[in-house]
Amino acid sequence: MRKLRSDFIHTGDQGFISNHVIILDDSGTILDLVPFEEGKNSGIEYYPGILVPGFINAHCHLELSHLKGKFDTGTRLIPFLKSVVSQREIEQDIIMQAIADADREMSAEGIVAVGDISNKTDTIQVKQNSRIHYHTFVEAFDFLQDHLAQSFFDGYKKVYDSYEGLSRAMVPHAPYSVSNTLFDLINEVNADDQTVLSIHNQETIDEDLLFLDKSGAFVSFWESFGFKMDAFKPTGKESVYYAMDRMQKDQHTLFIHNTQMKESQIRDVLSWNPNSFFVTCANANLFIENALPDYSQFLNAEASLCIGTDSLSSNWHLSILEEIKTILRYNSFLGLEELLTWATFNGAKALKLNDRLGSITKNKQPGINWIQDIKNVNGKWIPGKDAKVKRVV
Ligand SMILES: [Zn+2]
C-alpha cells in the first residue's frame, strides 16, 4: 500500500483539493482519498507541487516519429502536407526505432493512454508491448475520388485487420480528403462496434473555402497529384457539415484541431452528436499554421476539450505538459486547473476509458503524475517555464 500527499491534488474531474492523501494498493488502484490529519497517517510520501491523474494524449501519429525536425515551421497546412507526401523512403529500422523511442518519451511524460492515427502497421508491435494504452484510428482517405474509393479502402482494410486484438476503429482522415463512397465503406466497418472515431477538422481556412464555393488551395493541390476535381460539388456549408452528414452519430467522435471553428458550428456538432469531443494540438497548430483555436468559443458552447500532441513531424515533444504550457502562454484567461481536466478526465471520457483512467476515484487505476514548479499568478495556478512531470505511480 502507498500513501501520497502533495500541496494540491487535482482529481481530474473535481479540480484542485488541498490537505488530502491518496491511498493506493500495490497495483496502483485507488483505495481512498482522505483528508490529511497531522500525526495520524504514517508512511506518507510527500511530493511538493501537485499530483494529478495520468495524462491522456487524445491525438498522435506515432508512426511519423522519425520525421522529427525534418520540416519547416510556419508554412501553413498545404505546403506541410506536400512535404510529408514527398518524403523520401526511409529505412525501416530507423522508423521502428523512432516509434519505440516516442512511446518511451510519452510514458516518461506521464501519458497513460493515446488516441493514435495509423496509416500503416508499423506501430503494432510497440502498442502490444507498451505500458501505454493505445486506441488506434486506422485512417482512410481517397483524395475525394469516388471512383477510387474501393481500391483505397481495400488497402486500409488490410491495415485495419492487422490491428485485430488491439483497440481500433477505421476513421476518415478529413472532410477534404474523403469521398462519399469512402465514408460509406468506413461506416460499414464500424457499424457493429461501439467504438471511438476521429476526424481532422477545420485546421486551415482552405477546408471551409473548398466546401463553401470550391475556392481555396485544395482544388489545385489535389490536381497537382493528378486527381481530377471536376466532379466535386461544393455543399455551400463549412467542411464540418460535410463530415456530420456522413459520419455515424451514435459513436464517440473526436474532432481534431478545429482552429477555424466557430461557436455556432460547435453547437451544431453537439446537437448532432452529444458525444463529440474537441481535441486541441496547440504546438502543432503553431508549428504548421501559426494559429490557435479560439478556446472561448468552445467554452461558450459547453464543449468538452481534450489535448493531443499530434506527431513529431509537427511538434518538438510528445508531452501533454508542454501543450498545457503553450495553451496558457497564449490564453492567460484559462488556468491550469481547467486544462488539467482537459488533459485527464475529458480525454479518458472521449476515448471511453473513464471506467479506469482520467480521475483519482476509488477503484480506478489512473496512474499518478507529479508536477513540480507551479506558481500562482493573479490568483491562478500556472506551471513554471521549467515545470516537469514525473510519473510516480
Ligand atoms: Zn493529426
Residues whose N, C-alpha, C, O or C-beta is under 5 A from the ligand:
A	BS01	ZN	none
